[in-house]
Amino acid sequence: MDRLDAGALRCPQPLLELKLWLKSAGARQRLWLRLTDTGSRRDIPAYLVRTGQGVEVVTDCPEQLVLIVTKHS
């Protein structure tokens, strides 16, 4: 599983990093993704659902959001 700790990044950088990963990842490849930026915490899960990617919430607390992203096709 790949890891992307985007805790130090501010919107839109986490989304750009995620898009780069999705472009290079193979089908069913997984990514551990940590977000702290408020905008990214709202926008990235919505983007993943809208684009048909798998998303599982591991941690959702005021300090951070941790997701497992599974690339679909």
C-alpha positions as semicolon CSV with decimal commas, in nm:
position;residue;x (nm);y (nm);z (nm)
1;M;0,000;0,000;0,000
2;D;0,129;0,344;-0,092
3;R;0,128;0,630;0,159
4;L;0,060;1,000;0,112
5;D;0,082;1,210;0,427
6;A;-0,065;1,539;0,307
7;G;-0,098;1,677;0,659
8;A;0,141;1,965;0,590
9;L;-0,019;2,052;0,254
10;R;-0,295;2,305;0,195
11;C;-0,572;2,299;-0,064
12;P;-0,543;2,240;-0,359
13;Q;-0,205;2,061;-0,323
14;P;-0,343;1,739;-0,161
15;L;-0,593;1,697;-0,447
16;L;-0,319;1,752;-0,706
17;E;-0,098;1,491;-0,536
18;L;-0,392;1,248;-0,524
19;K;-0,464;1,299;-0,894
20;L;-0,099;1,227;-0,977
21;W;-0,116;0,907;-0,774
22;L;-0,440;0,800;-0,944
23;K;-0,283;0,860;-1,284
24;S;0,018;0,639;-1,209
25;A;-0,150;0,370;-0,996
26;G;-0,275;0,041;-1,131
27;A;-0,627;-0,093;-1,085
28;R;-0,701;-0,206;-0,727
29;Q;-0,388;-0,032;-0,598
30;R;-0,439;0,122;-0,254
31;L;-0,327;0,447;-0,094
32;W;-0,319;0,549;0,272
33;L;-0,399;0,922;0,271
34;R;-0,382;1,164;0,566
35;L;-0,541;1,509;0,542
36;T;-0,558;1,798;0,788
37;D;-0,664;2,090;0,566
38;T;-1,036;2,170;0,607
39;G;-1,101;2,220;0,236
40;S;-0,921;1,900;0,139
41;R;-1,104;1,702;0,406
42;R;-1,432;1,811;0,249
43;D;-1,338;1,804;-0,120
44;I;-1,126;1,490;-0,157
45;P;-1,383;1,232;-0,036
46;A;-1,645;1,396;-0,263
47;Y;-1,403;1,385;-0,557
48;L;-1,325;1,017;-0,497
49;V;-1,694;0,923;-0,484
50;R;-1,770;1,134;-0,793
51;T;-1,490;0,966;-0,992
52;G;-1,586;0,614;-0,883
53;Q;-1,284;0,540;-0,666
54;G;-1,306;0,331;-0,352
55;V;-1,277;0,526;-0,029
56;E;-1,277;0,399;0,328
57;V;-1,260;0,632;0,628
58;V;-1,005;0,510;0,883
59;T;-1,000;0,814;1,113
60;D;-1,223;1,121;1,115
61;C;-1,154;1,356;1,404
62;P;-1,112;1,734;1,434
63;E;-0,734;1,712;1,376
64;Q;-0,722;1,483;1,075
65;L;-0,896;1,262;0,822
66;V;-0,729;0,935;0,724
67;L;-0,857;0,747;0,421
68;I;-0,776;0,429;0,234
69;V;-0,824;0,496;-0,136
70;T;-0,862;0,206;-0,380
71;K;-0,819;0,289;-0,746
72;H;-1,089;0,140;-0,965
73;S;-0,984;0,083;-1,327
